[in-house]
Amino acid sequence: MKKIMVFIILLSFIFSLHAQKANTSTVDQDKKMEWWREAKFGMFIHWGPYSILGGVYKGHNQNRGGAEWIMNRCKIPVAEYQQITKGFNPTKYDAEVWVKLAKEAGMKYIVITTKHHDGFAMFKSNASKYNIVDFTVYNKDILDELAKACRKHKMKLGFYYSQAQDWNNPGGSVARKLMREGWPNPDSTRIDAYTEANKGYWDPAQQTATMDEYIDKVSVPQIKELLTNYGDVAVLWWDTPTQMTDAFAEKISAELAKYPQIIQNDRLKRPNFPGDYKTPEGRVPKAEDIEGVDWETCMNIGSSWGFKSWENAWKPTEVLVRNLITIAARGGNYLLNVGPTPEGEIPEPSVTRLKEMGEWMKINGEAIYGTQRSLIFPTWGECIRKDNKNNTILYLCVFEWPSDGKLYFNIDSEVKSATLLQNKKTLNIQKTTDGMIIDVPTKSPDAIASVIKLELKEKLLPLKIVSNSVKTFEILDL
Ligand code: GLC
């Protein structure tokens, strides 16, 4: 009997070791990134109590930066900001509406701020009472509703989490900003002196714990809550590793190691935690700067990540669509941001633009999804590449349409066919000594960008993702 017991204990020990190994096995990087490289286009959502202020404090428009930074830039005392937060009551929030809009725009994943630098958790958290369920009149977990809507509509869901900065929970770090970047506070001199002498803090209530205690009592526990309470998490989007150390990052990485399929960006802690992809912010990088790596441009539709009540710089739809095309042609993803109102609605100018992008994507989406960098740079627009099993397709996205109906394209590959995506019309090709002339209509079928699908007879040589770039992109706190 005793021998059997020993055998059973030994067997269960071996089994548990194997199970543990299976859980933390490293997945093949190409396999891991497959859906993300296919998706190309996602929705970023910056939402929190800062939307109540909308970039305005004591009657002043904050002088610099996104409206989600208002607590820091305007040096709002912790107790005062908490009082504002208590009234957060987004009664018009409907996750289904947001997910359907993202789908209509042609977006394949959503990344939402679960806790931004102000420290407010948009989810039920036992690690800090400063969360939407325990601290506000709203009293509901918005993440839970969004996760359910994403599952229903097969939308990948990722979480932005500010792992280091936290202007409410004591011990969280603070990126120092000067008072002049907020509002003309008559106490500016004293405040700037205080933040300079106190690692950016402006309120003693922020300093009653160490960062070690913050990481152990808030950051890591909340990351665990995010990883376990909302179903499959597709992406973890870290931000501003202010005062982060490798030791702090190791604690967080140990949690993520249990979920090897979760894709992470490069902002947990630089340079030793490069994550899975680079994050150029607010602009489309030069092709040579992102050669060989996975990367994603994050950008807002206006001039602020968080809701700004006085937004006056909405980007035209043409700019947004052409950004998406150029990003795809250079092998990246586009994470386009919306900043919902305190009532829980996406601002109308953003909705209009996303729907117009969706109209373009309905006709031309195949030129974006599942494509890769082409390293071909035509003068009249962009060339995006897609490899099939046996041949390559090039999508010629024309911004400057030739009024003489002759589109010059200088590659020496044999072409099987050329068609206009807009109406599937076959186009005639004249071979030339250094490429070809494609006969096109004299008027561009699409006002933003018309796409010609060029099916080659051969498959072009593969371009490998090497992910060995040492280049990192500045995290902007404009
Ligand atoms: C910068 C901003 C932050 C924003 C992030 C998005 O880090 O400081 O507010 O969430 O960019 O990329």
Boltz pocket constraint, residues with backbone or C-beta under 6 A from the ligand:
constraints:
  - pocket:
      binder: B
      contacts: [[A, 46], [A, 66], [A, 68], [A, 69], [A, 239], [A, 240], [A, 281], [A, 298], [A, 305], [A, 475], [A, 476], [A, 477], [A, 478]]
      max_distance: 6.0
